[in-house]
Amino acid sequence: MEKINMAAVIKHNRIVMGLTQEELASNLYVTKATVSKWERGQGYPEISLIPKIANFFGISIDELFDFAPENGYACKVSYTGVILKEEIEDYSLFDYIQINECKLVKFVQHETKNGKITRYEYPTWIEYSSQALDFSQILREKMKKGIYIELTQNFVGNGDTTSFRQYVCKQGVACFQVGDENGFKEACKKMKSYGYEIGD
C-alpha cells in the first residue's frame, strides 16, 4: 500500500494558488492551526471536508490521497492574464512570465464636462503566461499598492483542464473556480474586505 502524503498535496496546492495558511483556512472554514497541522502531517481533514478540499484545489479525491512527490505532481499549472506595465513596482516580475503580446493602449485620462478631451494616456498592455508554481505570491510582492490584478489559473491533468479566476492585491488573493457563482460571490466579498469592488 502506498503512503498517503496528503500533507504535501495540500501545501503544494496552497502555494500554487498563492494563498497563505490563513487564507486557505478562511476558504475552508477551519482555523489556521488546523491547516498547519495538515501540512505538517500531524492530522488529516475530517472526511466531510475531503470533497470540498479536492474541489477547491481542482483535483480529484484520488489525487488528494495518492499524491507522491517522488513521482512528480499530478497536474501542471499555468497562469494567463493581462497586466499593465504601470501596475508593476518591481520589474524582476518579467523573469517569471512569458510575454505573448505587448502594445500601447490609448485611453482617455481626462475629459471635461463638455466632452472635450484634454489628455490621453498610453499605458503598456502586456498579455502574458507563467509556469511559476507560486506566481500569485510573486505578483503580490512585485505589483504596486492600491490596485488589484485579475488572472486565470489553469490546472491540467488526466486530459482535463480546471480553471480558476484569481484577484490579486497586496493584501491577499481571492480565487474561485470558473463557473462557480457562489465562489465568485465569496471572492467579491473577500476583495471588498480589502477595499476593492469587483464588477459582475
C-alpha positions in Angstrom: 0.0 0.0 0.0 1.4 3.4 -1.0 2.0 6.0 1.7 -0.7 8.7 1.9 1.1 12.1 1.6 -1.9 14.5 1.8 0.3 17.0 3.7 2.4 17.6 0.6 -0.7 17.8 -1.6 -2.3 20.5 0.5 0.8 22.5 1.0 1.8 22.3 -2.7 -1.7 23.3 -4.0 -2.0 26.1 -1.4 1.3 27.6 -2.6 0.4 27.1 -6.2 -2.8 29.2 -5.6 -0.8 31.9 -3.9 -2.6 31.5 -0.6 -1.3 31.8 3.0 -2.4 29.1 5.5 -4.7 31.7 7.0 -6.4 32.4 3.6 -6.8 28.7 2.9 -8.3 28.2 6.3 -10.8 31.0 5.7 -11.9 29.5 2.4 -12.4 26.1 4.1 -14.0 27.5 7.3 -11.3 26.0 9.6 -8.6 27.6 11.7 -5.0 28.4 10.5 -3.8 26.0 13.2 -5.8 23.2 11.6 -4.2 23.8 8.1 -0.8 24.0 9.7 -1.4 20.5 11.3 -2.5 19.1 8.0 0.6 20.4 6.2 2.9 19.0 8.9 1.3 15.6 8.6 0.1 15.8 12.2 -3.6 15.1 11.3 -6.0 14.7 8.4 -9.0 16.7 7.4 -12.4 15.4 8.5 -14.0 13.1 6.0 -16.7 15.6 5.2 -14.1 18.2 4.1 -12.3 15.9 1.7 -14.5 16.6 -1.4 -14.5 20.3 -0.6 -10.7 20.5 -0.4 -10.3 18.5 -3.6 -12.9 20.7 -5.4 -11.3 23.8 -4.1 -7.9 22.8 -5.5 -9.4 21.5 -8.7 -8.1 17.9 -8.2 -9.7 14.6 -7.7 -10.1 12.9 -4.3 -7.7 10.2 -5.6 -5.1 12.8 -6.3 -5.6 14.3 -2.9 -4.9 11.0 -1.2 -2.4 9.4 -3.6 -0.1 12.2 -4.4 3.6 11.2 -4.1 6.3 13.9 -4.6 8.9 11.5 -5.8 6.6 10.5 -8.7 6.0 14.2 -9.8 3.0 16.4 -9.4 -0.4 15.1 -10.6 -1.1 18.1 -12.7 0.5 21.0 -14.5 -0.3 24.6 -13.5 -0.2 27.7 -15.7 -1.3 31.3 -15.3 -2.5 33.7 -18.0 -3.7 37.2 -17.9 -3.1 40.8 -18.9 -1.2 43.4 -16.9 -0.3 47.0 -17.4 3.4 47.8 -17.1 2.4 50.7 -15.0 0.9 48.4 -12.4 4.3 46.8 -11.7 6.6 48.0 -8.9 9.4 45.6 -9.3 10.3 44.7 -12.9 12.0 41.5 -11.9 8.4 40.1 -12.3 9.4 39.7 -16.0 11.8 36.9 -15.0 8.7 34.8 -14.2 6.5 35.4 -17.2 6.5 34.8 -20.9 5.2 37.9 -22.8 2.8 36.8 -25.6 1.8 40.3 -26.7 2.8 43.8 -25.8 1.3 47.0 -27.1 0.4 50.6 -26.2 -3.3 51.2 -25.5 -4.7 54.7 -25.9 -7.4 55.7 -23.5 -8.8 59.0 -22.2 -7.2 60.2 -18.9 -9.3 63.4 -18.6 -12.4 64.7 -20.2 -14.1 68.0 -19.5 -17.9 68.5 -18.8 -18.5 69.5 -22.4 -16.8 66.3 -23.7 -13.5 67.9 -24.7 -10.6 65.5 -24.2 -7.6 67.3 -22.6 -5.2 64.4 -22.1 -4.6 60.8 -23.3 -2.6 58.1 -21.6 -0.7 55.3 -23.4 -0.2 52.5 -20.9 1.8 49.4 -21.9 -0.6 46.5 -22.2 1.1 43.1 -21.6 -0.6 39.7 -22.3 1.4 37.0 -20.5 1.6 33.4 -19.3 3.6 31.9 -16.5 4.5 28.4 -15.3 5.8 29.6 -11.9 4.1 27.5 -9.2 3.7 30.4 -6.8 3.1 33.1 -9.4 0.2 34.7 -7.4 2.6 35.2 -4.4 5.3 36.6 -6.8 2.8 39.0 -8.3 1.7 40.2 -4.9 5.3 41.0 -4.0 6.1 42.9 -7.2 2.9 44.8 -8.0 2.0 48.3 -6.9 -0.2 49.1 -3.9 -3.8 50.3 -4.2 -4.8 48.1 -7.2 -5.9 44.5 -7.9 -5.0 42.4 -10.9 -7.2 39.6 -12.3 -5.6 36.5 -13.8 -6.6 32.9 -14.7 -5.0 29.8 -13.2 -5.3 26.6 -15.1 -4.8 23.1 -13.7 -4.2 20.4 -16.5 -4.2 16.8 -15.5 -5.6 13.5 -16.8 -6.8 15.2 -20.0 -8.9 17.7 -18.1 -8.5 21.4 -17.5 -9.8 23.2 -14.4 -9.7 27.0 -14.4 -9.8 29.4 -11.5 -10.1 33.1 -11.6 -7.8 35.0 -9.1 -8.0 38.6 -7.9 -4.5 39.5 -6.6 -3.7 42.6 -4.5 -1.1 43.4 -1.9 -3.4 42.3 1.0 -4.1 38.8 -0.4 -5.6 36.6 -3.1 -9.3 35.8 -3.7 -10.0 32.9 -6.0 -12.9 30.8 -7.3 -13.4 28.1 -9.8 -14.7 29.5 -13.1 -18.4 28.9 -13.3 -18.9 28.7 -9.6 -21.4 31.6 -8.8 -21.2 31.1 -5.0 -17.4 31.0 -5.2 -17.5 34.3 -7.2 -19.6 36.0 -4.6 -17.3 34.8 -1.8 -14.3 36.2 -3.8 -16.1 39.5 -4.2 -16.8 39.6 -0.5 -13.2 38.9 0.3 -12.0 41.6 -2.1 -14.4 44.1 -0.6 -12.9 43.4 2.8 -9.6 44.5 1.2 -11.2 47.7 -0.1 -11.9 46.7 -3.7 -15.3 46.4 -5.5 -15.4 43.7 -8.2 -17.9 44.1 -11.0 -20.1 41.3 -12.4 
